[in-house]
Structure formats: structure tokens, C-alpha cells
């Protein structure tokens, strides 16, 4: 048996980095049995909490980079341990002391975030290219809302239509809004969960300054990750705004008769609950209300839905890290949707869409299953 010497300094560093919650853990193991990783391989969060408590942190263990922050473990913990905070604290230590051990793709994303304000390597000057051939313009302030598309639809051509569809629907619904174009930076949520608080703070300050200068009062976000960050993290840094996810706005517009449908969408649709919209924020009904209001659409839940929804695998910075074939949660969800007879797997998160599209492509299911955002289905019915 290998004898490991405790790194006592690690205990204090984890506590200072926000991981003091490990003291509440009594090693029941419910977090491990709840973790989606254990559907494809072995992963033991309760062991990692114990290691953190006693300073037995192996800085070279890949486990510290696996957590998707899906919140399944936190939602079920009988002691209310903020498990993802503990793991995030260790990630911070790893970045501070063993930066070279971080996955190369994660380091590349953090470099792009620092240099260009987005994780995808795109130029800042190209951030608003997705608005070409639309009448979406920069915000003028006053009574206009800010539409925040998220970096992924802004830079990934496969998702640009999600932002364009949303913009067209908001206009049709009478919402006065604009964008901030090249002044926008990534919300910073994923890099914060990946352990880099300094880059997050820089991105957040840049955004808050830009929002306040433009006199933004309301933000409409496409990504649940942006929604969560603007709503829960930015107020602590002086950025206080009214924040809504797109599905909440669409639900309100439809219920008030501001959006009326003229076309039927005769498709069987399975809806996937994004972790950061569902478990992190409790937004379950609004996306379903929107989809159920579309004429002709047959809606079904996934085999595990709402608070039991299986993570797509993209949270916690994992969207920038490679996941081995056979270990991708999105592959499981796509296969289940096909098994349910779905023609469309719909969701309300750019990370989920990106992962699902990759899974459809690798499984050669392009002609069998379409991946769509809720807003795209709404636009089909207008």
C-alpha cells in the first residue's frame, strides 16, 4: 500500500478558495451514486471530498478535471455539501501550482478568453458577425433590453441560427432590444467553474462596465450558463440587472398573445433539461409551455427528465475538454431520443446543442434525428 504524506497547506488553500464545505461531509456516498460519470466509468466524488479534507490531493489525478458541475450530487446531498465548490477549489490550486497539468484544450480556451474575450479562438471584432443579413443592431440604452447570445452561437457557425431565430422572434413579439457587439465578453461562468477566478473576474468586470455604460437594465440570455452568471454572480460584483432566459421571455410573450402561430410543426420532439436551466435554477415549466403551445408538435420528456435529467457533459469547462468515445453522456441521450421515436431532440442551451450535434454526427444519425433549440422550433411555427 502506498503511503501518502498529507499536504497540510492544501487544506487551508481549499478552504480559502471556497471549499470549506467539505467539513460537513460524512461520507455517505450518495454523491457518487448520483454522479452521471458512473453511468460510463468509475468516479467517486465522496473520495475526493475526503482527500480534500485531509490534504491528500494528488495534483496529477485526472479526476479533478472531470466534474461537469451538473449539480446532481449537490441537489441530493443530505448535508447540503457544496461539492462542486470543493472540486472547483482544488482546480484553482492546480491552476496556481501545476498549470501544465491542466488539459491542453482548457489552457487554450483560457488563453483565448484572456486575449479575445471568448473561448473559441475567434477575433473580438467578429463577435457580432452572426447578425449579418439581419436588422439586429447595437443597443441604444434607455428602455431597450440587452440580448446576450453567448459566445457559442456567436462564433460556431452551426449555432448561429439559434441567435438569429431568437432575435427575429423577440422583434416579432414587440421586444425592444439590442446587442453590445464587440464590447461583449464571455460571461465567464465555465472558466470560473474550471478554477480560474482571475480570468472570470476580468471578464465579469469588462461586461459589467460595458452593461452599465450602455445603461442596461434587463438582459435576455440564450445560454443557461450566462443566465446563471448574470443572475447569481454579477450582483456580488456590482452588476445588478433583471435577467431572464429566452424561454422565460417566450413563455410570457405567448401567454400574453404577443406571439401567434400560423404554421403547424408536425414533429415528435423530445425535450432535454439543461443542468444550468433546470437543477441550478429550477426553470422546468417555461420551455415545456413554449413547446406545448406550438401547433402540431408532439412533446415528450426524456427517459430521465427535470431534476433527474442526465447532463450533456458540457458544464464545468468540460465543453473545452476531450471526452473519450464511450464516455460521452450526449451519446446516451441521443440514443435514447432515437429509441423514443423522436424526430427532434430539443433543448435550450448552446453547450447541449453542440454536444448533441457531435453525437449525432459520430453515430451517423444526421438523417434520423435533428438537434434544435426551442427558439428555432418557435420560429418554424410563425
Long-range contacts (C-beta under 8 A, 24 or more apart in sequence): 4-56, 4-58, 6-54, 6-55, 6-56, 7-55, 7-56, 7-57, 8-55, 9-55, 10-52, 10-55, 10-57, 10-93, 11-52, 11-53, 11-54, 11-55, 13-89, 13-93, 14-52, 14-57, 14-86, 14-89, 14-90, 14-93, 15-89, 17-88, 17-89, 17-92, 17-93, 17-197, 18-85, 18-88, 18-89, 19-52, 19-82, 19-85, 19-86, 19-87, 19-88, 19-89, 19-90, 21-81, 21-82, 21-83, 21-85, 21-86, 22-49, 22-52, 22-53, 22-81, 22-86, 23-53, 24-79, 24-80, 24-81, 25-49, 25-50, 25-53, 25-79, 25-81, 26-79, 28-78, 28-79, 30-73, 30-76, 30-77, 30-78, 31-73, 31-76, 31-77, 31-81, 31-83, 32-73, 34-72, 34-73, 34-76, 35-72, 35-73, 36-68, 36-70, 36-72, 36-310, 36-311, 36-313, 36-329, 37-66, 37-327, 39-310, 39-329, 39-332, 40-326, 40-327, 40-328, 40-329, 40-332, 41-327, 45-73, 45-83, 45-87, 48-86, 48-87, 48-90, 49-81, 49-83, 49-86, 52-86, 52-89, 52-90, 57-90, 57-93, 59-93, 59-94, 59-97, 59-98, 59-101, 60-98, 60-101, 64-90, 64-91, 64-94, 65-91, 65-102, 65-103, 65-106, 65-317, 65-321, 66-318, 67-316, 68-275, 68-311, 68-313, 68-314, 68-315, 68-316, 68-318, 68-329, 69-193, 69-275, 69-315, 69-316, 70-275, 70-279, 70-311, 70-315, 70-316, 71-275, 71-279, 71-280, 72-275, 72-279, 72-311, 75-279, 75-307, 84-193, 84-316, 88-192, 88-193, 88-194, 88-195, 89-195, 90-195, 91-194, 91-195, 92-195, 92-196, 92-197, 93-195, 94-195, 95-194, 95-195, 95-196, 103-320, 103-321, 103-322, 105-320, 105-321, 105-322, 106-194, 106-317, 106-320, 106-321, 108-320, 109-191, 109-317, 109-320, 110-191, 110-194, 110-196, 110-199, 113-185, 113-186, 113-188, 113-191, 113-199, 113-203, 114-199, 114-202, 117-184, 117-185, 117-186, 117-203, 117-206, 118-151, 118-154, 118-155, 118-185, 118-186, 119-151, 119-186, 119-190, 119-191, 119-320, 120-151, 120-152, 120-155, 120-156, 122-151, 122-154, 122-155, 124-182, 125-182, 126-155, 127-151, 127-154, 127-155, 127-181, 127-182, 127-184, 128-154, 128-179, 128-181, 128-182, 129-154, 130-154, 130-160, 130-163, 130-164, 131-163, 131-164, 131-167, 131-179, 131-181, 134-164, 134-167, 134-168, 135-171, 136-164, 136-167, 136-178, 136-179, 137-178, 137-179, 138-178, 138-179, 138-180, 138-181, 139-177, 139-178, 139-179, 139-180, 139-214, 139-216, 140-178, 141-214, 141-215, 141-216, 142-215, 143-176, 144-176, 144-177, 144-178, 145-175, 145-176, 145-177, 145-178, 145-216, 145-217, 145-218, 145-219, 145-220, 146-177, 146-178, 146-179, 146-180, 146-211, 146-214, 146-216, 146-218, 146-219, 146-220, 147-177, 147-178, 147-179, 147-220, 147-222, 148-179, 148-180, 148-184, 148-187, 148-219, 148-220, 148-221, 148-222, 148-223, 148-226, 148-230, 149-179, 149-222, 150-187, 150-221, 150-222, 150-223, 150-225, 150-226, 150-350, 151-186, 152-223, 152-350, 152-351, 152-354, 153-222, 153-350, 156-350, 156-354, 158-354, 158-357, 159-350, 159-353, 159-354, 159-373, 161-376, 162-222, 162-350, 162-353, 162-373, 162-375, 162-376, 163-222, 165-373, 165-375, 165-376, 165-378, 165-379, 166-222, 166-246, 166-373, 166-375, 168-379, 169-250, 169-253, 169-259, 169-375, 169-378, 169-379, 169-382, 170-220, 170-249, 172-259, 172-382, 173-249, 173-250, 173-253, 173-258, 173-259, 174-253, 174-258, 175-220, 175-249, 175-253, 177-220, 180-210, 180-211, 180-214, 183-210, 183-214, 184-210, 185-210, 187-223, 187-225, 187-226, 187-229, 187-230, 188-229, 189-225, 189-226, 189-228, 189-229, 189-233, 189-276, 190-225, 190-315, 190-316, 190-317, 190-319, 190-320, 191-317, 192-229, 192-233, 193-315, 193-316, 193-317, 194-316, 194-317, 194-320, 195-317, 201-237, 204-229, 204-233, 204-234, 204-237, 204-239, 205-237, 207-234, 207-239, 208-234, 208-237, 208-238, 208-239, 211-239, 211-241, 212-239, 216-241, 217-241, 217-242, 218-242, 218-243, 218-244, 219-243, 219-244, 220-244, 220-245, 220-246, 220-249, 221-245, 221-246, 222-246, 222-350, 222-373, 222-375, 223-276, 223-349, 223-350, 223-351, 224-274, 224-275, 224-276, 224-277, 224-280, 224-281, 224-283, 224-348, 224-349, 225-276, 225-315, 225-349, 225-351, 227-276, 227-277, 227-281, 228-276, 228-280, 228-281, 231-281, 245-277, 245-281, 245-283, 245-286, 245-348, 246-348, 246-374, 246-375, 247-277, 247-283, 247-286, 247-287, 247-290, 247-348, 247-374, 248-283, 248-286, 250-286, 250-290, 250-374, 250-375, 250-378, 251-285, 251-286, 251-287, 251-289, 251-290, 254-289, 254-290, 254-293, 255-289, 259-378, 259-382, 261-293, 261-294, 261-295, 261-381, 261-382, 262-381, 262-382, 263-295, 263-380, 263-381, 263-382, 264-295, 264-296, 264-381, 265-294, 265-295, 265-296, 265-297, 265-377, 265-380, 265-381, 266-296, 266-297, 267-296, 267-297, 267-298, 267-343, 267-344, 268-298, 268-300, 268-341, 268-342, 268-343, 268-344, 269-297, 269-298, 269-299, 269-300, 269-342, 269-343, 269-344, 269-345, 269-346, 269-377, 270-300, 270-301, 270-302, 270-337, 270-340, 270-342, 270-344, 270-345, 270-346, 271-299, 271-300, 271-301, 271-302, 271-305, 271-346, 271-347, 272-302, 272-309, 272-312, 272-333, 272-345, 272-346, 272-347, 272-352, 272-356, 273-302, 273-305, 273-306, 273-309, 273-347, 274-309, 274-312, 274-347, 274-348, 274-349, 274-351, 274-352, 275-309, 275-311, 275-312, 275-315, 276-315, 276-349, 277-348, 277-349, 278-306, 278-307, 278-309, 279-307, 279-309, 287-348, 287-374, 290-374, 290-378, 291-346, 291-374, 291-377, 294-377, 294-378, 294-380, 294-381, 295-381, 297-377, 297-381, 300-340, 300-342, 302-333, 302-336, 302-337, 302-340, 303-336, 303-340, 312-347, 312-349, 312-351, 312-352, 312-355, 312-356, 313-355, 314-349, 314-351, 314-352, 314-354, 314-355, 315-351, 319-351, 319-354, 319-355, 325-362, 328-355, 328-359, 329-355, 330-355, 330-356, 330-358, 330-359, 331-359, 331-362, 331-363, 333-359, 334-359, 334-360, 334-363, 334-365, 334-369, 335-363, 337-369, 338-365, 338-368, 338-369, 342-369, 343-369, 343-370, 344-369, 344-370, 344-371, 344-372, 344-377, 345-369, 345-370, 345-371, 345-372, 346-371, 346-372, 346-373, 346-374, 346-377, 347-371, 347-373, 347-374, 348-373, 348-374
